[in-house]
């Protein structure tokens, strides 16, 4: 089992920045690829970004490419999502996830999920 806990969400104005964190415990964090997903009200969960086990490879949804940066610190068992130039359409609950495949945009290919953190971007 891997337990994941997100933090860092909040309310920010359009054009602002936030950094989300995902702290992992349980099984060896560095064994897993990690991802971020988001779900806006009334919409399906959507892939945001993924990072491989070492942190050397990343993969992004087109909607966030150039604005968001995913990273990880295996010594701290933590994954990050730096979000810059935020837009109102980025408003959603953001979830981190751990899985065995990289890259993967499919939620069903991730084994463990956090509880989510709310990000709200005002116009």
Secondary structure, 3 states (H helix, E strand, C coil): CEEEEEECCEEEECCCCEEEEEEEEECCHHHCEEEEEEECCCCCCEEEEEECCCCCCEEECCCCCCCEEEEEECCCCEEEEEECCCCHHHCEEEEEEEECCCCCCCHHHEEEECCCEEEEEEC
